[in-house]
């Protein structure tokens, strides 16, 4: 049975329920219709809707629905979103909240495809908080693989209104996801943004911009890129300082180098990476050497497994800074900082705050954090795996070999003593039995 509309009051939880009613439908054109409904309700006939989706009326009404239920839900969502305008007066983020919910909901249903454009909110919040530690405001925020834009928006939330002075910048290679990001900005009331479409590694769109004081990113893991097949790449000022390019089959560290090149001297970059980049050899080891030698790596954080849609791998966060107060790298083992939520793991508020506080404290903490000199990392062949520097909590009980040995010897002595006593008892019994037999024989002889 479909949810009914209460004409006297409509909350965004109601729209979320309608979105859940649409869950059996996995058609992006239906989802785009819902996005367009929300945009139209928030912005009216703003030209930017046409730029994103064409004629919104065509988007809303020109589908050939084979299922009357879908048509009914779409109609209810349109009515509900129009009624949400009243709530916007008291909460300007209502539409943005519903939009984020819808992205998360369909990402969960969408499996691996969903993970291409959506970073779980609690992970986005952690990255944003790390990127702005010690800052009351920043000039600009940037994400080179911005997806739906959730990371950019979390920085705005972490700092507060008006604290990002020159706007939000990003680039996204997928055209559909690029539209999602633009819609997300508009629905959250963000006006000053520049979200470009294209391949960040081979065709960056924000060249010449002032460097960014906050960079947050969750780039695609281990994707292929041109690498050294393009002779121009090795001379690209983003990559050339390392003297080597990231492997063609694994572009992870190419994104890291890109972020570093566009990071302001006073800025912080927080980037989610595939764990293999922390320990693999070859070109990746040479890039790590460059980063460690020049003291650009501020922290490496091991996240729990199974946080992201489409993968169960335990990813990591690399934090970059160009101006540090020490020649050391902080390693944080947050692999156990999670709660189970349905089919996935999740960072609770407590988990997130514990990780963030360990980052802020920047000191050794048993089984959680270790501040390691860059020389020690060099001596370890520039291996950045957290497990090599933070001792994991062991469930094994400590074994005292000496105590066990003494106990075995004690039991052996006791066993020997008991055996001697038993031998004496047996010997006495044998004597008694033999004595009785002799007496019996003498009795018989006397009788005869």
N, C-alpha and C positions, 0 to 999 in steps of 0.2 A: 504494500500500500504506500502510495506516494505521500510525502510530507505536505501538509496543508499550510497555506499562508494565512497568518493572522494580520488582518488589515490595520489593526490598532497599533501593533508593534512588530517590528522586524529587526532581528539581530543578525550579525554576521555568522553566528553559529547555525542559523537556519539555512543560509546559502551553502554553508559547508555540508549540511545534510543533503541538500539538493545535488551537490557535486558527488556525494557518495552514492546517490541514486543513479548517477550516470556511470558508475564504476564498471558495469559490464561492457560499456562501449569504449573501444580502444581506437577511436578515429580522431586523428589530430584536427581534422576540419571541424569536428564537433567542439573540441576543446578551444580552438581558435574562435569559434562563435561565442563561447562563454567569455573569453578574454575581451572580445570586441564589445560584448554586452556591458561588461564592467567599465571599459574605457568610455563607452558612450554615456553610461550613467554618471560617471565622474566628470567627464570633460564636455558633454554635449556633442555638438557637431564640429568639434575641433578638427582642423585640417590634418593634424598629426595622426588621427585614426585612419583617414583615407590613405596617408602615406604608408602606414603599417599594413593595413588589411584591405585597402580598396574601399569600395562603397560598403559601409557597415550594414545598410539595409539588405544588400545582396548577400552579405555574409550570414545575416540572421535568418533570412526568409527564403533563400533560393536553393536550400538543400532539399533533396528528395528523400524524406524520411520514410523508411519502410516500416518503422515501428512507431505507433502513435504515442507510446510511452516516452520516447525521446523527445518528440515534439512538445509533449505536455511539460516535461521537465525544463526544456529550453525556455518555454513561455513563462514558467514559474520563476526561473532564474532572472529573466529579464524584468519581470514585475518586482521581484525581491530586490534586485540591485537598484532599481529606481527608487524604491522605498528606503534604501540604505543612505540616501542623501541626507536624511534627517540625522543619522548617526555621525555623518562626516562633520557636522557642525561641532560635535564634542570630541571627535576622535578622527583626525585627518588621515590616519593610517588604516582605516577600516578596510578599504578596497585592497590596499597593499597586503594586509594580513590575510584576507580571503584568497588573494592571488597566490601568495606564498604557500598557503595551505593546499591549494589546488595543484601547484607544481609538485609539492612533496607527495601528495596523495597519488597522482598519476605516475610519479617516478617510482613509487613503491610497487605499483601495478605493472610498470613498464619494464622492470628488470634491468638488464645491462644497458639497454638503450637510454633509460632514464638517467643513469649516472653520468651521461655525457654532458648534461647541462645543469645538474642540481647538486649542490653540496649541502648535506644535512645542516639545519639551522644552528645546532649547538656547536658543530665544528666551525662553521662560519663565524660564530660569535667568538670562539677562542682565537682564531686567526686575527680577527679584527682587534680584539683586546690586546693581543701581543704586539700588533703593529703600531698601536698608539700609546703603549706604556710610556709614561713620563711626558706625554704631550697633552696640552689643553686644546690645541687646534693644529691643523695641518694645511699646507697650501692646496694640495690636490691628492686624490686617491686614484690608484691605477691597478687594473687587473688585465694582464695580457691574454688571458683565456677566460673571459668573464662569464661565459655561459648565460644563465638567466639573470645575472647581476646580483645575486644574493650576498656575495662577499662585499661588494661595494656598499650595499645598503647597510650591512652590519657595522661598517666603519662609521657611517653617519649616525647610527644608533649608539655606538660606543662613545662617540665624542659629544653628541647632542646637537640640537638644531643650530645651524649657522656656523659650525666649527670647521667645516671644510670650505675654505675661502674661495678657491678657484674652480671647484667642481669635481665631477666624477668622470674618469676616463677608462676606456676599456676597448678590447678588440675581440671579436668572435668569428670563427671561420665558418660555422654552420649558419646558413641564412635564416632558417626557421628559428633556431635558438637566438639568433641576433634580434629577431622581432620580439621574442619573448622578453629579452632584456630591455628593449626599448619600452615595451608595455609595462614592465615591472617598474621602471623609473617613473613613468607617468602616473601609475596607480599609487606610488608612494609619495607623490607630490614633489618629486625631484625635478627641477627645471634646468639646472646648470649641469648638463652632462654631454659627453662626446663619446658615443659608442660606435666604433668603426666595424666594418665587415671586411674580413680578409685573413690571410695567413700571417700571423704575427712574426714567425721566424724568418720567412722569406720576403715578406712585404709589410713591414711595420708601418702603421698609419700615423703615428704621433711623433715622427722624427722632428727634432728641432724644438720640441716643447721644453718648458722648464722642468728640471728633474723633479721627481715625485718624493714627497716626504713619507708617504705610506703606500706600500705595495702589498697586495694580498692576492694569492692565486692558488687554484687547484687545477693545474694543467693536465691534459690527458696523459695517462701513464704509458711510457715506453712506446710511443707512436713512431712511425717512420717519418723521416724528413730528408731533404736533399743532401745535407751534410757535405762531405768532400766531393760528391759528384758535381756540385756547383762550384767552380773555381773562384767565384766571387766571395763565397762564404768565409774562407780562411782570412780574407782581408777586411771582413766586416768588423768595424770597431767594437761591436758588442762581443765578438767571439775571439778576435785575434790576440788579446792579451794573454790568454791561456796557452797560445801556441799550438793548439789542437782543437778539433771540432768534436762535439758529441757524436757517438756512432750513428750511422744512418738508420739503424733499426731501433735506436733508443734516444729520443730527443729530450729526455728529462732534463739533463744538465744544460742543454741549449736554452731552455726556458729560464733556468736559474741564472745563467750568464746574461741573458737578455734583461732580467729583472735587476741584476747588479748594475748593468750599464746605465739604467734609467733611474737608479736610486740616488736621491739627494744625499750630500755628505752628512746631513743630520737625520736622515731617514731610516726607516726599518722596513724590511721586506720579510713576509712570512709566507712560505711556499710549501705546499704539500707535495711530497715526492714518493715515488716507488722505492721501496727499501733497497733494491739492488744497486742503486746509484751510490750508496754509502760504502760499498765494499768491493765492487767489481774492479777488475784491473784494466789495463790498456788505456785508452783515451780518457775514460772516466776517472781513473786514478790520477792522471796528469792534471785534469781539471780540478780535482779535489786538492792536489798539491798546490796549485796556483791560489786557490781560495784560502787554504790554511796558511800558506807562507805569507800572504798579504794581509792576514788577520781579518778576513771579511766574514767568516762564519762566527756568529754570535752564540747560536745554540742549535742543538739537534734534539728533537723531541720524538720519542717512539710512541705512537698512538696505539690504542687497542685494535684488535682485529675486528672485522665484520661491521664496520661503522658505515660504509658506503654502499649504495645500491649498485648491484652488478659485480661486486667483488667482495671476497672475505679477507683479502690480504690486509695485514697490519701495516698501514702507511706511516710516513714520518713527516715531520715539519722541519724544514731548514729555515733558520732565521738569519738574515744577512744584515750587517751594518758596516758602514765605511769609517765610522768614528767610534772606537771602543776605548774603554778605560783600562783594559788589560790585554795581555797576549795569551788568552785562554779561550776555551770553548766549553760551554755548559751543556752537559748531556742529561736529559730527563727521561726516565723510564716510566711512561704513563700507560704501559700495556695492560695493567690491571685496573685502570681507572675507568670503569664502565658499569652500566646496569643493563640487564637484558630487557628489551622492550619489543615484544612480539617476535618477529623473525630476525631482528637485527640487534646489535649492541648499540648503546647510546651513551653519550656523555651527560651525566646528570649535572645540575648546577654545582653540586659539591665537588664532583670530579673535575669540572672545568675550572673552578676556583682554586683547587689544590694544584693543578698544573700551572695556572697563571701565577700563583703565589710563589711556586718553586722557581719560575722564570724570573720573577721580580727579585727574589731573595739572592739568587745567583751564588749559591754556596753548596757545599757538600751536605747531603741528607741521606742517611742510610736507606738503601734500596729504592731511592727515588731520584736523587740528583748527584752529579759529580762534576766539579769544575776542574778541567784537565788542561794542562799547559799545551800550547801548540807544539812544543818540542817533543812532548810525549806522544802526541798524535803522529808527528813525523817519524819518530822511532818505531811506530806501529804501522809503517808503510801507508800513512794517510787513510787508514781505515776509520770510518766515522760511524760504525755500527754502535748503537747505544749499549748493547749487551757486552761490548768489550770494555766498557768503562764504568758501568753501574751494575753492582752485584744484585742479581735478582733474588727475591725472597725464596728460600728453599723450604719445601715441605718436609724434607728429610730430617730425622732426628740425629743429632750429633752422636757419634759412636766413640766411646772411650776404650781404645784397644787395650791399654794397660790394665784397666779395671776388669775387662772381660777375661784377659789372660790370667790374672790373679784369681778370678772366680773359678775358672776352669781348673787351675792347679789345686785350689781348695777342695773342689768337688772330687778331684782325682785322689787327693790324700784321704778324704772322707770315705771314698769308695774302697780304697785299699784297707783302711782301718776296719770297715765293716766286713770286708772279705776275710781279713785275718780272724775277726771274731767268729765269723761263720765257720771258718776252717777248724777252729778250736772246738766249737760246738759239735761239728760233725765227727771230729776225732774222739771226743768224749763219748758220743753216742755209739761209735764203733767199739770202743773199749767196753762199754756197758753191755752191748749186745754180745760180744765175744765172751765176757765173763759169765753171763747167764747161760750161754750154750755149754760152757765147761762144767758148770754146776749140774746141769741137766744130765750130761753124760755120766758124771760121777754117781748120781742117784741111780741111774739105770744099772751101772756096774754093781753097786751095793745090793740091789734087788736080786740080781742073779746070784 
